């Protein structure tokens, strides 16, 4: 019986959490108005991706042989892992 009550309590808590998350999802303006809103986070993510691409280009230009060797090794590993 105690186990059933514990499970029921946990299920009720999960339902309440899902309901709260569903309500938050229905209010997109609150996410944008909050500091660090969705648009700001996407802009930051975009900036970080662009920075990583620039760093990768610089690294490839500085070490072309090591880059090709690494790509070859990675291709071989992936090929071995996906082989039937």
LUMROZA-985220 format. One record per residue (C-alpha): z, x, y; chain; residue in one letter. Coordinates in Angstrom, 2 decimals, always signed. Layout:
[[Z,X,Y],'A','a']
...
// end
This chain:
[[+0.00,+0.00,+0.00],'A','x']
[[+0.85,+2.79,+2.42],'A','x']
[[-2.53,+4.38,+1.75],'A','x']
[[-4.29,+1.10,+2.49],'A','x']
[[-2.42,+0.79,+5.80],'A','x']
[[-3.27,+4.38,+6.69],'A','x']
[[-6.93,+3.83,+5.92],'A','x']
[[-6.94,+0.56,+7.87],'A','x']
[[-5.35,+2.31,+10.85],'A','x']
[[-7.91,+5.12,+10.73],'A','x']
[[-10.77,+2.62,+10.46],'A','x']
[[-9.44,+0.70,+13.46],'A','x']
[[-9.22,+3.93,+15.46],'A','x']
[[-12.80,+4.85,+14.51],'A','x']
[[-14.01,+1.38,+15.52],'A','x']
[[-12.24,+1.69,+18.87],'A','x']
[[-13.76,+5.14,+19.46],'A','x']
[[-17.25,+3.88,+18.59],'A','x']
[[-16.80,+0.94,+20.91],'A','x']
[[-15.70,+3.23,+23.73],'A','x']
[[-18.67,+5.54,+23.15],'A','x']
[[-21.06,+2.58,+23.05],'A','x']
[[-19.68,+1.33,+26.38],'A','x']
[[-20.07,+4.78,+27.94],'A','x']
[[-23.65,+4.99,+26.68],'A','x']
[[-24.48,+1.66,+28.31],'A','x']
[[-23.43,+3.00,+31.72],'A','x']
[[-25.86,+5.87,+32.45],'A','x']
[[-25.07,+5.85,+36.17],'A','x']
[[-21.51,+6.98,+35.44],'A','x']
[[-22.82,+10.07,+33.63],'A','x']
[[-25.03,+11.01,+36.58],'A','x']
[[-22.31,+10.41,+39.14],'A','x']
[[-19.79,+12.57,+37.32],'A','x']
[[-19.64,+16.27,+38.11],'A','x']
[[-21.86,+18.10,+35.66],'A','x']
[[-23.91,+14.96,+35.02],'A','x']
[[-26.74,+14.77,+32.54],'A','x']
[[-29.40,+15.81,+35.04],'A','x']
[[-27.40,+18.85,+36.13],'A','x']
[[-26.80,+19.86,+32.52],'A','x']
[[-30.50,+19.54,+31.71],'A','x']
[[-31.40,+21.61,+34.77],'A','x']
[[-28.91,+24.29,+33.73],'A','x']
[[-30.26,+24.29,+30.18],'A','x']
[[-33.81,+24.61,+31.50],'A','x']
[[-32.78,+27.55,+33.68],'A','x']
[[-31.10,+29.28,+30.72],'A','x']
[[-34.16,+28.80,+28.51],'A','x']
[[-36.44,+30.24,+31.19],'A','x']
[[-34.10,+33.22,+31.58],'A','x']
[[-34.09,+33.81,+27.81],'A','x']
[[-37.89,+33.70,+27.70],'A','x']
[[-38.14,+36.24,+30.51],'A','x']
[[-35.66,+38.52,+28.72],'A','x']
[[-37.65,+38.18,+25.49],'A','x']
[[-40.88,+39.09,+27.28],'A','x']
[[-39.23,+42.18,+28.77],'A','x']
[[-37.82,+43.24,+25.40],'A','x']
[[-41.19,+42.77,+23.68],'A','x']
[[-42.93,+44.80,+26.37],'A','x']
[[-40.37,+47.61,+26.06],'A','x']
[[-40.32,+47.70,+22.23],'A','x']
[[-43.64,+46.39,+20.85],'A','x']
[[-43.51,+48.21,+17.49],'A','x']
[[-39.96,+47.10,+16.74],'A','x']
[[-40.89,+43.54,+17.72],'A','x']
[[-43.86,+43.44,+15.35],'A','x']
[[-41.81,+45.00,+12.55],'A','x']
[[-39.04,+42.46,+13.10],'A','x']
[[-41.51,+39.57,+13.11],'A','x']
[[-43.05,+40.87,+9.89],'A','x']
[[-39.66,+41.20,+8.21],'A','x']
[[-38.65,+37.72,+9.35],'A','x']
[[-41.92,+36.31,+8.04],'A','x']
[[-41.39,+37.93,+4.66],'A','x']
[[-37.83,+36.57,+4.44],'A','x']
[[-38.93,+33.06,+5.37],'A','x']
[[-41.82,+33.29,+2.92],'A','x']
[[-39.49,+34.33,+0.10],'A','x']
[[-37.01,+31.58,+0.93],'A','x']
[[-39.67,+28.86,+0.98],'A','x']
[[-41.63,+30.08,-2.07],'A','x']
[[-41.58,+27.75,-5.04],'A','x']
// end
